[in-house]
Amino acid sequence: MKLLISPINPEEAIAAYEGGADIVDVKNPKEGSLGANFPWVIKSVKESINSGKPISATIGDFNFKPGTASLAALGAAVAGADYIKVGLYDVQTEEQALEMLTNITKAVKDFDPEKKVVASGYSDYERINSINPQLLPAVGLMAGVDVVMVDTGIKDGRSTFEFMDEEALSIFTAAIRDLGLLSAIAGSLIFDDIPALKRIQPDIIGVRGMVCGGDRNDGIKAELVEKLKNEM
């Protein structure tokens, strides 16, 4: 499993890097679960760690706006992100998801085929009226994305494990693996979730609050990143 840590600025990015993060994921919690940060922040994070480690960037929790999302995805790619992550927040059907992801992938891959597109569904999809994440592996394959993940849409402290139990997450991860894509699990994860995550074996786990001391609005602490990395 690779560890993805989500800083909001270069200072936090350095803490994530020093703690051993495998992927540094630039986001903006003020704009939602997968809130987008500014292109100059992505650029400055990449420059601040200057390590060759991949940089990820979220582009937002999107409703059905394929054109807007494609422009945002290209912007993140141009700013230096290696992984471009979109949340299908108010996307409700497989047809909508396919159109969104196909166009986002085209925008990114036409610019640089080596960059990776990450499609995120939400474990609490029922309470946000969004698409069931179990439908996304097949859609993601058709659209040409590289990673399919699940997160929580509402950040109220409730974990992905409260909405999808270990069996459901194992089915989700296995379906992604069987299609030759990479899998990721995020969503208010805590240290007590590590044993279950080891059994599920996603390719990537994504965290923020866990390495901020439990409150995602606090800063990332390098010692907690290191602790998490060691427990993984």
NORTAMO-V980124 format. One record per pair of residues at least 24 apart in sequence whose C-alpha atoms are under 7 Angstrom apart, sorted by sequence separation. I is the first residue (numbers start at 0). J is the second residue. D is the distance in Angstrom with one decimal. If there is no record, write none. Layout:
I|J|D  I|J|D
This chain:
33|57|5.5  34|58|6.4  35|59|4.9  56|80|5.8  33|58|6.8  34|59|4.4  55|80|5.1  60|85|6.7  61|86|5.8  62|87|6.6  33|59|5.0  34|60|6.3  54|80|5.1  55|81|5.6  56|82|6.3  57|83|6.1  58|84|6.1  59|85|5.9  60|86|4.5  61|87|5.4  62|88|5.8  63|89|6.6  118|144|6.9  33|60|5.5  54|81|5.3  55|82|4.3  56|83|5.3  57|84|4.6  58|85|5.5  59|86|6.0  60|87|6.1  61|88|5.2  62|89|4.2  63|90|5.5  117|144|6.3  122|149|6.0  159|186|5.1  32|60|6.8  53|81|5.7  54|82|6.4  55|83|5.9  56|84|6.0  57|85|6.0  60|88|5.1  61|89|6.2  62|90|5.4  116|144|5.1  117|145|6.1  118|146|6.2  119|147|5.9  120|148|6.3  121|149|5.1  122|150|5.9  123|151|5.8  147|175|7.0  158|186|5.6  159|187|6.7  31|60|6.7  116|145|5.4  117|146|4.6  118|147|4.9  119|148|4.7  120|149|4.9  121|150|4.8  122|151|5.5  123|152|6.4  158|187|4.7  172|201|6.1  22|52|6.4  23|53|6.6  24|54|5.8  25|55|6.0  26|56|6.1  115|145|5.6  116|146|6.4  117|147|5.8  118|148|6.2  119|149|5.3  120|150|6.4  121|151|5.1  157|187|6.4  158|188|5.8  165|195|6.8  169|199|5.2  21|52|6.7  22|53|5.3  23|54|5.0  24|55|4.2  25|56|4.7  26|57|5.5  72|103|6.2  76|107|6.5  119|150|6.8  121|152|5.6  156|187|6.1  8|40|6.5  12|44|6.3  22|54|5.9  23|55|5.9  24|56|5.3  25|57|6.5  63|95|6.7  82|114|6.0  83|115|6.2  84|116|6.0  85|117|6.3  86|118|6.4  87|119|6.1  22|55|6.7  65|98|6.8  69|102|6.0  73|106|5.7  81|114|5.0  82|115|4.7  83|116|5.0  84|117|4.4  85|118|5.5  86|119|4.7  87|120|5.7  9|43|6.4  45|79|6.9  65|99|4.6  69|103|4.4  72|106|7.0  73|107|5.4  81|115|6.2  82|116|5.8  83|117|5.9  84|118|6.1  85|119|6.0  86|120|6.2  146|180|5.7  147|181|6.4  148|182|5.6  149|183|6.5  150|184|6.4  9|44|4.7  13|48|6.0  68|103|6.5  72|107|6.4  82|117|6.7  145|180|5.6  146|181|4.6  147|182|5.2  148|183|4.3  149|184|5.2  150|185|4.7  151|186|4.7  8|44|6.7  38|74|7.0  42|78|5.4  145|181|6.3  146|182|5.6  147|183|6.3  148|184|5.6  149|185|6.0  150|186|4.4  38|75|6.3  41|78|6.1  42|79|5.9  65|102|6.5  69|106|5.8  122|159|5.5  9|47|6.1  41|79|6.6  91|129|4.8  92|130|6.0  133|171|5.8  136|174|6.5  193|231|6.8  39|78|7.0  41|80|6.9  89|128|6.7  90|129|5.6  91|130|4.5  104|143|6.5  123|162|5.7  136|175|5.3  38|78|5.4  89|129|5.1  90|130|6.0  104|144|6.3  122|162|5.6  88|129|5.8  97|138|5.8  101|142|4.4  122|163|6.1  100|142|5.6  101|143|6.8  93|138|6.8  97|142|6.0  33|86|6.3  32|152|5.6  32|153|6.7  32|154|6.5  0|200|6.6  3|203|6.7  0|201|6.2  1|202|6.1  2|203|5.9  3|204|6.0  4|205|5.9  5|206|6.4  0|202|4.8  1|203|4.6  2|204|5.4  3|205|4.6  4|206|5.3  5|207|5.4  0|203|5.2  1|204|6.4  2|205|6.3  3|206|6.5  4|207|5.9  18|221|4.5  0|204|6.9  15|219|6.9  17|221|6.1  18|222|6.1  20|224|6.9  14|219|6.5  19|224|6.6  14|220|6.1  15|221|5.7  18|224|4.8  19|225|5.9  11|218|6.6  14|221|4.6  18|225|4.4  11|219|5.6  15|224|6.3  19|228|6.6  6|219|7.0
